[in-house]
Amino acid sequence: MTILLQSSSEAIAVTLAALASQAIYLEQTVVLVMGQNVGIIVTAVLAAKRWIVHLIAYSQRVAVLLKQD
């Protein structure tokens, strides 16, 4: 559901609205919200990994430039 809405907060709001309207049960709501939060964490980890890769590449380029002096 988070993929469809592009926002975990929207997905959680829709899930809670479905619970309030009794379209889904509490147990289903808990599982859905937990899954949506896992999606947030995976996205953050992937973004951090990409940032770290760029940081390492940048620091290697700086080291090469410093050796040239």
Stockholm file with secondary structure:
# STOCKHOLM 1.0

chainA/1-69         MTILLQSSSEAIAVTLAALASQAIYLEQTVVLVMGQNVGIIVTAVLAAKRWIVHLIAYSQRVAVLLKQD
#=GR chainA/1-69 SS CHHHHSCHHHHHHHHHHHHHTTSSCHHHHHHHHHHHHHHHHHHHHHHHHHHHHHHHHHHHHHHHHHHHC
#=GC SS_cons        CHHHHSCHHHHHHHHHHHHHTTSSCHHHHHHHHHHHHHHHHHHHHHHHHHHHHHHHHHHHHHHHHHHHC
//
